[in-house]
């Protein structure tokens, strides 16, 4: 009996050890430009890892960079997380440049896959390549020094190469995975997630606050933390090209509704598109001068409906829209700027729509009236009596008093040349 009890106790002890040995790893994917939506996704993923008492967070990064504010939010969450964060630049061919470099340096573990690179973290301003004014030079110097101080702090706390990290910011230097390992910017290279977990198992890492933690990654259970549908939708909208296209569709729909009231569908599509355009613009960093120019273009397009400008207001609206679109977003990377092809497409669509609507209006104004007294002009009637100065004519199913400057016999066809009150002035056809 005692022997059986001993077997049961041993079995339960082994089971508890096996369960204790199993650790949880939360896998987060940072793919694409860094903005408010990706920042929300990553920070909530780290929160989820803390709530589930995970052993490690793998933040898989493939990004050209992004906005400074969301980047700092992600880094702040990483360095204050109770769960260690491993940044993994993957898959092969991926990059972690600009803001992605800062995030990699800030990680508890920095890992790269073969065929990847990181760096090129020099601050970027809108309109580079223009005239170098003293004010602009001063602003760029301040931005650079701020970024250098930030990367030096992160590298020092993570025991990484401060000198090379600074070069990546000052001189926009990039590093392959072997160069990054050589200069101690990363901890090791791993061809895939499984190799990363194998190499990280048993490592003792130094946390941002100076404490140490030994990673227990024996047979870990990896949980992929995906974006919610809302986050995926907002991430899709967080594209300046989508913003401009939504604006174009919205303007076209509203203009068509105003030119032809009662069409309903264009108005609905226009309002929805403009609403999504505003939502998209809230996610991205807006240049207010660009926004004002686009708002001015809207005013000009709407004024074209009421004022006869022979297309001048439309031309002004197009010019204002192009200027506003080119400077609308204060984006630090090309991937978050508006493509000139998209601007050209939008200009073509709006211009073509305005030209079509103006053509329809002009054609309507030139069309001969078909109702009322004006609708009688140039119409053909029949003389119902002899007209010697005055008489009766039959036109449009009605009998009218008529006058003529020449004699007209009964039954002859007449043409109406003017309407004078309730009398028609006619002549022989």
VEXDREN-2710 file (C-alpha; in Angstrom, 1 decimal):
% VEXDREN-2710
k/r/px/py/pz
1/UNK/0.0/0.0/0.0
2/UNK/2.8/2.3/0.9
3/UNK/4.6/1.4/-2.3
4/UNK/1.5/2.4/-4.4
5/UNK/1.2/5.7/-2.6
6/UNK/4.9/6.4/-3.2
7/UNK/4.3/5.7/-7.0
8/UNK/1.4/8.1/-7.0
9/UNK/3.4/10.9/-5.3
10/UNK/6.3/10.4/-7.7
11/UNK/3.9/10.5/-10.6
12/UNK/2.3/13.7/-9.4
13/UNK/5.7/15.3/-8.8
14/UNK/6.9/14.4/-12.3
15/UNK/3.7/15.9/-13.7
16/UNK/4.1/19.1/-11.8
17/UNK/7.7/19.4/-12.9
18/UNK/6.8/18.9/-16.5
19/UNK/4.0/21.5/-16.3
20/UNK/6.4/23.9/-14.6
21/UNK/9.0/23.4/-17.2
22/UNK/6.7/24.4/-20.0
23/UNK/7.0/28.1/-20.6
24/UNK/5.0/30.5/-22.8
25/UNK/6.4/32.8/-25.5
26/UNK/4.3/35.5/-27.0
27/UNK/5.1/36.2/-30.7
28/UNK/4.3/39.7/-32.0
29/UNK/4.8/40.9/-35.6
30/UNK/5.9/44.5/-36.4
31/UNK/5.6/44.5/-40.1
32/UNK/5.6/47.9/-42.0
33/UNK/5.9/51.5/-41.0
34/UNK/5.7/52.4/-37.3
35/UNK/2.7/54.6/-36.5
36/UNK/0.0/55.0/-33.8
37/UNK/-1.8/51.7/-34.7
38/UNK/1.3/49.5/-34.7
39/UNK/2.4/51.2/-31.5
40/UNK/-1.0/50.3/-29.9
41/UNK/-0.7/46.7/-31.2
42/UNK/2.8/46.1/-29.8
43/UNK/2.1/47.6/-26.4
44/UNK/-1.1/45.6/-26.0
45/UNK/0.9/42.5/-27.1
46/UNK/3.4/43.1/-24.3
47/UNK/0.5/43.7/-21.8
48/UNK/-0.9/40.3/-22.9
49/UNK/2.4/38.7/-22.3
50/UNK/2.6/40.1/-18.8
51/UNK/-1.0/39.0/-18.0
52/UNK/-0.3/35.5/-19.1
53/UNK/3.1/35.4/-17.2
54/UNK/5.0/34.6/-20.4
55/UNK/8.7/33.9/-20.2
56/UNK/9.6/35.9/-23.3
57/UNK/8.2/38.2/-25.9
58/UNK/9.5/37.8/-29.5
59/UNK/8.9/41.0/-31.4
60/UNK/9.6/40.1/-35.0
61/UNK/10.5/43.3/-36.9
62/UNK/10.5/44.1/-40.6
63/UNK/10.2/47.9/-40.9
64/UNK/11.7/50.9/-42.7
65/UNK/11.1/53.0/-39.7
66/UNK/8.3/55.4/-38.8
67/UNK/7.1/58.2/-36.5
68/UNK/9.1/59.2/-33.5
69/UNK/6.3/59.4/-31.0
70/UNK/4.9/55.8/-31.5
71/UNK/8.5/54.5/-31.6
72/UNK/9.3/55.9/-28.2
73/UNK/6.0/54.5/-26.9
74/UNK/7.0/51.0/-28.0
75/UNK/10.5/51.4/-26.5
76/UNK/9.1/52.7/-23.2
77/UNK/6.8/49.7/-23.0
78/UNK/9.7/47.3/-23.8
79/UNK/12.1/48.7/-21.2
80/UNK/9.5/48.7/-18.4
81/UNK/8.0/45.3/-19.3
82/UNK/8.2/42.6/-16.6
83/UNK/8.6/40.1/-19.4
84/UNK/11.9/40.3/-21.4
85/UNK/11.5/41.3/-25.0
86/UNK/13.6/39.8/-27.8
87/UNK/13.6/41.8/-31.0
88/UNK/14.1/39.5/-34.0
89/UNK/14.8/41.1/-37.4
90/UNK/13.4/38.6/-39.7
91/UNK/12.7/36.9/-42.2
92/UNK/15.7/36.9/-44.5
93/UNK/15.7/40.1/-46.5
94/UNK/14.0/42.1/-43.8
95/UNK/15.4/45.4/-42.3
96/UNK/15.1/47.3/-39.1
97/UNK/16.1/50.8/-40.1
98/UNK/15.4/54.3/-38.7
99/UNK/13.0/53.8/-35.8
100/UNK/13.4/50.0/-36.2
101/UNK/17.1/50.4/-35.3
102/UNK/16.2/52.2/-32.0
103/UNK/13.7/49.4/-31.1
104/UNK/16.3/46.7/-31.8
105/UNK/19.0/48.4/-29.7
106/UNK/16.5/48.8/-26.8
107/UNK/15.6/45.0/-26.7
108/UNK/16.6/42.7/-23.9
109/UNK/17.8/40.4/-26.7
110/UNK/18.6/41.6/-30.2
111/UNK/18.6/38.9/-32.8
112/UNK/18.9/39.0/-36.6
113/UNK/18.1/36.4/-39.3
114/UNK/20.7/35.8/-42.1
115/UNK/20.3/38.2/-45.0
116/UNK/18.9/41.1/-42.9
117/UNK/20.3/44.5/-42.0
118/UNK/19.7/47.4/-39.6
119/UNK/20.8/51.0/-39.1
120/UNK/20.3/54.2/-41.2
121/UNK/18.8/56.0/-38.2
122/UNK/19.6/59.6/-39.0
123/UNK/16.7/61.9/-38.3
124/UNK/14.8/62.9/-41.5
125/UNK/12.8/66.0/-42.1
126/UNK/10.2/66.8/-44.8
127/UNK/11.5/68.5/-47.9
128/UNK/15.1/67.4/-47.7
129/UNK/17.1/68.6/-50.6
130/UNK/15.7/72.1/-50.5
131/UNK/17.6/75.3/-49.5
132/UNK/19.7/74.9/-46.4
133/UNK/18.6/77.8/-44.2
134/UNK/20.2/78.6/-40.9
135/UNK/17.0/77.8/-39.1
136/UNK/16.7/74.5/-40.8
137/UNK/20.3/73.6/-40.0
138/UNK/19.7/74.4/-36.3
139/UNK/16.6/72.3/-36.2
140/UNK/18.3/69.4/-37.8
141/UNK/21.2/69.6/-35.4
142/UNK/18.9/69.6/-32.4
143/UNK/17.0/66.6/-33.8
144/UNK/20.3/64.7/-34.5
145/UNK/21.7/65.5/-31.0
146/UNK/18.5/64.4/-29.4
147/UNK/18.5/61.1/-31.3
148/UNK/22.2/60.5/-30.5
149/UNK/21.6/61.0/-26.8
150/UNK/18.6/58.6/-26.9
151/UNK/20.5/55.8/-28.8
152/UNK/23.6/56.2/-26.5
153/UNK/21.4/55.8/-23.4
154/UNK/19.7/52.6/-24.9
155/UNK/23.0/51.1/-26.0
156/UNK/24.7/51.8/-22.7
157/UNK/21.8/50.2/-20.7
158/UNK/21.8/47.2/-23.0
159/UNK/25.6/46.9/-23.0
160/UNK/25.8/47.4/-26.8
161/UNK/28.4/49.2/-28.8
162/UNK/27.7/52.9/-28.1
163/UNK/30.2/54.1/-30.8
164/UNK/28.7/52.1/-33.6
165/UNK/25.1/52.9/-32.5
166/UNK/26.0/56.6/-32.6
167/UNK/27.4/56.2/-36.1
168/UNK/24.2/54.7/-37.3
169/UNK/22.4/57.8/-36.2
170/UNK/24.9/60.5/-37.2
171/UNK/26.1/59.0/-40.4
172/UNK/23.2/56.8/-41.4
173/UNK/25.4/53.7/-41.4
174/UNK/23.7/50.3/-41.9
175/UNK/25.0/46.9/-40.7
176/UNK/24.4/43.4/-42.0
177/UNK/23.7/40.7/-39.5
178/UNK/27.4/39.6/-39.4
179/UNK/28.6/43.2/-39.0
180/UNK/26.1/43.9/-36.3
181/UNK/27.2/40.8/-34.4
182/UNK/30.9/41.7/-34.9
183/UNK/30.3/45.2/-33.5
184/UNK/28.2/43.8/-30.6
185/UNK/25.0/45.6/-31.7
186/UNK/23.1/42.3/-31.4
187/UNK/23.4/39.2/-29.3
188/UNK/23.4/36.4/-31.9
189/UNK/22.1/35.3/-35.3
190/UNK/19.2/32.8/-35.7
191/UNK/17.9/31.4/-38.9
192/UNK/14.4/31.0/-37.5
193/UNK/12.3/31.3/-34.4
194/UNK/13.1/27.8/-33.1
195/UNK/16.9/28.5/-33.3
196/UNK/16.3/31.7/-31.5
197/UNK/14.5/29.9/-28.6
198/UNK/17.2/27.2/-28.5
199/UNK/20.0/29.8/-28.2
200/UNK/18.2/31.9/-25.7
201/UNK/17.3/29.0/-23.4
202/UNK/19.3/29.2/-20.2
203/UNK/20.8/32.7/-21.0
204/UNK/21.0/35.1/-18.2
205/UNK/20.1/38.6/-19.4
206/UNK/20.5/42.0/-17.8
207/UNK/17.3/44.0/-17.7
208/UNK/17.0/47.7/-18.3
209/UNK/16.7/48.4/-14.5
210/UNK/20.0/46.4/-13.8
211/UNK/18.3/43.2/-12.6
212/UNK/19.1/39.8/-14.1
213/UNK/16.9/37.1/-15.3
214/UNK/17.7/33.6/-16.5
215/UNK/15.5/32.5/-19.4
216/UNK/13.7/29.1/-19.1
217/UNK/12.7/28.2/-22.6
218/UNK/12.6/24.4/-22.3
219/UNK/9.9/23.2/-24.7
220/UNK/8.1/26.6/-24.9
221/UNK/4.6/27.1/-26.0
222/UNK/4.6/29.9/-28.6
223/UNK/1.5/32.0/-28.9
224/UNK/1.1/34.3/-31.9
225/UNK/-0.5/37.6/-30.9
226/UNK/-2.3/38.9/-34.0
227/UNK/-3.8/42.3/-34.7
228/UNK/-7.5/42.7/-34.1
229/UNK/-9.8/43.4/-37.1
230/UNK/-10.0/47.0/-36.0
231/UNK/-6.3/47.4/-35.9
232/UNK/-5.8/45.8/-39.3
233/UNK/-8.4/48.1/-40.7
234/UNK/-6.8/51.2/-39.1
235/UNK/-3.4/50.0/-40.2
236/UNK/-4.7/49.8/-43.8
237/UNK/-6.0/53.4/-43.5
238/UNK/-2.7/54.6/-42.1
239/UNK/-1.3/55.0/-45.6
240/UNK/-1.1/58.6/-47.0
241/UNK/-1.8/57.3/-50.5
242/UNK/-5.1/55.7/-49.2
243/UNK/-5.9/59.0/-47.5
244/UNK/-5.5/61.0/-50.8
245/UNK/-7.6/58.4/-52.8
246/UNK/-10.3/58.5/-50.2
247/UNK/-10.3/62.3/-50.4
248/UNK/-10.6/62.2/-54.2
249/UNK/-13.5/59.7/-54.1
250/UNK/-15.2/61.7/-51.4
251/UNK/-14.9/65.0/-53.3
252/UNK/-16.1/63.4/-56.6
253/UNK/-19.2/61.9/-54.9
254/UNK/-20.2/65.2/-53.1
255/UNK/-19.6/67.3/-56.2
256/UNK/-21.8/64.9/-58.3
257/UNK/-24.5/65.1/-55.6
258/UNK/-24.4/68.9/-55.5
259/UNK/-24.5/69.2/-59.3
260/UNK/-27.3/66.7/-59.5
261/UNK/-29.3/66.7/-56.3
262/UNK/-31.3/63.6/-55.6
263/UNK/-28.8/61.1/-57.0
264/UNK/-28.3/59.9/-53.4
265/UNK/-25.6/57.2/-54.0
266/UNK/-22.8/59.6/-54.9
267/UNK/-23.5/61.7/-51.8
268/UNK/-23.5/58.6/-49.6
269/UNK/-20.2/57.3/-51.1
270/UNK/-18.7/60.8/-50.8
271/UNK/-19.6/61.3/-47.1
272/UNK/-18.3/57.9/-46.2
273/UNK/-15.1/58.4/-48.1
274/UNK/-14.4/61.8/-46.6
275/UNK/-15.1/60.4/-43.1
276/UNK/-12.6/57.6/-43.6
277/UNK/-10.1/60.2/-45.0
278/UNK/-10.4/62.3/-41.8
279/UNK/-9.9/59.1/-39.7
280/UNK/-6.9/58.2/-41.7
281/UNK/-5.4/61.7/-41.4
282/UNK/-5.8/61.4/-37.6
283/UNK/-3.4/58.4/-37.5
284/UNK/-0.7/60.1/-39.5
285/UNK/1.4/63.3/-38.7
286/UNK/-0.3/66.2/-40.5
287/UNK/1.3/69.3/-41.8
288/UNK/-1.3/72.0/-41.2
289/UNK/-0.3/74.2/-44.1
290/UNK/-0.9/71.2/-46.4
291/UNK/-4.3/70.6/-44.7
292/UNK/-5.3/74.3/-45.2
293/UNK/-4.4/74.2/-48.9
294/UNK/-6.6/71.1/-49.4
295/UNK/-9.4/72.7/-47.5
296/UNK/-9.1/75.7/-49.7
297/UNK/-9.3/73.5/-52.8
298/UNK/-12.6/72.1/-51.5
299/UNK/-13.9/75.7/-51.2
300/UNK/-12.9/76.5/-54.7
301/UNK/-14.5/73.3/-56.1
302/UNK/-17.8/74.1/-54.3
303/UNK/-17.7/77.8/-55.5
304/UNK/-17.5/76.6/-59.1
305/UNK/-21.0/75.3/-58.7
306/UNK/-22.4/78.8/-57.9
307/UNK/-20.1/81.2/-59.7
308/UNK/-19.4/81.3/-63.4
309/UNK/-15.6/81.4/-63.6
310/UNK/-15.1/79.6/-66.9
311/UNK/-13.0/77.0/-65.1
312/UNK/-10.7/79.4/-63.2
313/UNK/-12.0/78.2/-59.8
314/UNK/-11.4/74.6/-60.8
315/UNK/-7.9/75.3/-62.0
316/UNK/-7.2/77.1/-58.7
317/UNK/-8.7/74.2/-56.8
318/UNK/-6.5/71.7/-58.6
319/UNK/-3.3/73.7/-58.0
320/UNK/-4.2/74.2/-54.3
321/UNK/-4.9/70.4/-54.0
322/UNK/-1.5/69.4/-55.6
323/UNK/0.4/71.8/-53.3
324/UNK/-1.4/70.6/-50.3
325/UNK/-1.1/66.9/-51.1
326/UNK/2.7/67.2/-51.6
327/UNK/3.2/68.7/-48.1
328/UNK/0.3/67.1/-46.2
329/UNK/2.2/64.6/-44.1
330/UNK/5.3/65.2/-42.0
331/UNK/6.6/61.7/-42.7
332/UNK/10.2/60.7/-41.8
333/UNK/10.4/57.9/-44.4
334/UNK/9.4/57.6/-48.1
335/UNK/7.0/54.7/-47.3
336/UNK/4.8/57.2/-45.4
337/UNK/4.8/59.9/-48.0
338/UNK/2.3/60.4/-50.9
339/UNK/3.3/59.0/-54.2
340/UNK/3.3/61.4/-57.1
341/UNK/1.5/58.8/-59.1
342/UNK/-1.4/58.8/-56.6
343/UNK/-1.4/62.7/-56.7
344/UNK/-1.5/62.6/-60.5
345/UNK/-4.3/60.0/-60.5
346/UNK/-6.3/62.0/-58.0
347/UNK/-5.9/65.3/-60.0
348/UNK/-7.0/63.5/-63.2
349/UNK/-10.1/62.0/-61.5
350/UNK/-11.1/65.3/-59.9
351/UNK/-10.4/67.4/-63.0
352/UNK/-12.2/65.0/-65.3
353/UNK/-15.2/65.0/-63.0
354/UNK/-15.3/68.8/-62.8
355/UNK/-14.9/69.1/-66.6
356/UNK/-17.8/66.6/-67.1
357/UNK/-20.1/68.4/-64.6
358/UNK/-19.3/71.8/-66.1
359/UNK/-20.0/70.5/-69.6
360/UNK/-23.3/69.2/-68.5
361/UNK/-24.2/72.5/-66.9
362/UNK/-23.2/74.5/-70.0
363/UNK/-25.1/72.1/-72.2
364/UNK/-28.2/72.5/-70.0
365/UNK/-28.0/76.3/-70.2
366/UNK/-27.6/76.2/-74.0
367/UNK/-30.5/73.9/-74.4
368/UNK/-33.7/75.5/-75.8
369/UNK/-36.5/75.7/-73.2
370/UNK/-39.3/73.3/-73.8
371/UNK/-41.8/74.6/-71.2
372/UNK/-43.4/77.9/-70.4
373/UNK/-43.6/81.0/-72.7
374/UNK/-39.9/80.7/-73.7
375/UNK/-40.7/77.2/-74.9
376/UNK/-42.9/78.7/-77.7
377/UNK/-40.0/80.5/-79.4
378/UNK/-39.2/79.2/-82.9
379/UNK/-42.0/76.7/-82.7
380/UNK/-44.3/76.1/-85.7
381/UNK/-48.0/76.8/-85.6
382/UNK/-51.0/76.9/-88.0
383/UNK/-52.9/80.2/-88.8
384/UNK/-56.5/79.6/-87.8
385/UNK/-57.7/82.8/-89.3
386/UNK/-56.4/85.2/-91.9
387/UNK/-53.9/87.5/-90.2
388/UNK/-53.9/91.0/-91.4
389/UNK/-52.1/92.7/-88.5
390/UNK/-53.7/90.3/-86.0
391/UNK/-55.5/87.0/-85.9
392/UNK/-55.4/83.5/-84.3
393/UNK/-52.8/80.7/-84.5
394/UNK/-52.9/77.2/-83.2
395/UNK/-49.6/76.0/-81.5
396/UNK/-48.8/73.4/-78.8
397/UNK/-52.5/72.4/-78.8
398/UNK/-53.6/75.8/-77.8
399/UNK/-55.2/78.8/-79.6
400/UNK/-53.3/82.0/-79.3
401/UNK/-53.8/85.6/-80.4
402/UNK/-51.1/86.5/-82.9
403/UNK/-49.7/89.5/-84.8
404/UNK/-47.7/89.7/-88.0
405/UNK/-46.0/92.3/-90.1
406/UNK/-47.2/90.7/-93.3
407/UNK/-50.5/89.2/-94.4
408/UNK/-50.8/85.5/-93.6
409/UNK/-53.7/83.3/-95.0
410/UNK/-55.7/80.9/-93.0
411/UNK/-54.1/77.4/-92.9
412/UNK/-50.5/78.6/-93.5
413/UNK/-47.7/77.5/-91.3
414/UNK/-46.2/80.2/-89.1
415/UNK/-43.1/80.5/-87.0
416/UNK/-43.2/82.2/-83.6
417/UNK/-40.5/84.8/-83.3
418/UNK/-41.4/86.4/-79.9
419/UNK/-43.8/86.4/-77.0
420/UNK/-45.4/89.6/-75.9
421/UNK/-47.5/89.0/-72.9
422/UNK/-50.3/86.7/-74.1
423/UNK/-49.8/87.6/-77.7
424/UNK/-47.5/85.9/-80.2
425/UNK/-45.6/87.6/-82.9
426/UNK/-45.3/85.3/-85.9
427/UNK/-44.1/85.2/-89.5
428/UNK/-44.5/82.9/-92.4
429/UNK/-42.4/79.8/-92.2
END
